[in-house]
Amino acid sequence: MHSDIARDRVAALSGQVTTMGTKIEDFLKEKKIDPRRILAASVKIERLQPEDRAIRLTKRLARGSEDAAKKKEAAGAKKPRSGRPVTDRTLSAALQGKPISGPAKTRLLRAVNRILEQKKQEKVALSALFDLPKKGGAAAEGAEAAG
């Protein structure tokens, strides 16, 4: 055990250890995107607009009414913005490879796509930024191992 620690120290000092970046970190370096731009773009994208407040109002009014047609109409309406931008903490967690929530991943994707759009580049899918789990999660992996 002690020799493993010593070997790791020597390897680190000699520059032999290479840290593997996360998928999103590699993507940002490849496209030359500054992480601070993601934060700024996300604030602009996710900011609540009057149209979002109107959508929320119609949903709230439909919920209070007894008319079933109004409820269906409100349910099918366009979704409002979240009003919650990507935070510095979320971005640093994503860059370090820590788990982040699905909505946070989507907000990151929207911000990155906005920046790529400004650079006249193609939009990307969520799988280009994050390692997505297989469909079914752990249950599917267990079934494959058993079968």
Sequence and secondary structure as in RCSB ss.txt:
>XXXX:A:sequence
MHSDIARDRVAALSGQVTTMGTKIEDFLKEKKIDPRRILAASVKIERLQPEDRAIRLTKRLARGSEDAAKKKEAA
GAKKPRSGRPVTDRTLSAALQGKPISGPAKTRLLRAVNRILEQKKQEKVALSALFDLPKKGGAAAEGAEAAG
>XXXX:A:secstr
 HHHHHHHHHHHHHT       HHHHHHHHHT  HHHHHHHHHHHHS  HHHHHHHHHHHHHHHS  HHHHHHHH
TS     S    HHHHHHHHHT    HHHHHHHHHHHHHHHHHTT     GGGTS    TTHHHHHHHHHH 
